Amino acid sequence: CPSDDSSLQSYVVRDDPTNNVPDTIFSKLGMQLHRRNQHPIGILKNAIYEYFDTNFSSKFDKFDDLCPLVSVKQNFDDVLVPTDHVSRSYNDTYYVDSQTVLRCHTSAHQAELLREGHSHFLVTGDVYRRDSIDSTHYPVFHQMEGFRVFSPDEWDASGLDATAFAAEDLKKCLEGLARHLFGAVEMRWIDTYFPFTNPSFELEIYFKEKWLEVLGCCGVTEQEILRRNGRLDNVAWAFGLGLERLAMVLFDIPDIRLFWSTDERFISQFRSGQLGVKFKPLSKYPPCYKDMSFWINEAFTENNLCELIRGVAGDLVEEVSLIDNFTNKKGMTSHCYRIAYRSMERSLTDEEINDLQWNVREQVQSKLNVVLR
Ligand code: PHE
């Protein structure tokens, strides 16, 4: 799998009938924002690397150019995602063909790296998910996976059982990372569920008077994953961090679309190695709201609608929200969506917005087969 954008894009064949990757997403393949040292995502990646380099005696192996195209097996089966789990659906995941997806998490690489013999590793990469549209969701974002394997002598000495030992070590590691990035902050642990870890947790931090879920998801790796990959006698922990959400908080970046901006007024505010420089917002241009109501059909999903709108308006769409929803006596359901159009770089003209909205209305009818009201 070639890593730079032009060769990666020409390497992918998209003529499979099951392919659901639109051009807007395809064009992001190989951009690798996380490998740019002057970009907030790259600066954050390097700051996390620094924490792992200075606080642990065993070195973590680092990977940041593993191919984002992975098999269904790597993305789901290898990490024990049940066959009927929603994340496998075409509504949630981008399929290039029936056996190949754009990875929806960096956990897709756990099994192969374990089989290659790595026992401490960090994997950073672009991940892809079909989703709704607002200031914190974008169909391409970046994650960092951490993984650490322990051998019996490590927990034997502690007096704890293997799982409790790994859970405790994991919590210490992420609490330390939170302090490295945010300084002294209040934190709390929430129990959660993932198919590949048990127990599973999320760390929240109290920052600017709010509890934020920015320090990721983690847990003690399911024994089955270790067993299948030649680590029967071990125990391990894993975490997955979403880098955009963290960077938005650390750099005060108000909208996730900005990470993709090529505007000098954005790019030039960041320097390699400088975490936490506060972003000075570009002058805000006014948003323009357009409402659209239609009768939905059984096949309708909000993800399909959002992708269609992004296909027409690109990064000019800021938010799509459902503002009204009712079912009439005949059982027909109507949805009304409000679309916020706004550029971060310039004022949009009425004419331009009307054109976009007209195109959206037309495509909603022709491609989603809904009936406009
Ligand atoms: N892969 C999970 C996700 O993207 C995050 C995760 C990673 C959770 C590792 C637990 C352990 O949602």
Residues whose N, C-alpha, C, O or C-beta is under 5 A from the ligand:
A	BS01	LIG	C104 H105 S107 F194 T197 C217 C218 G219 A238 F239 G240
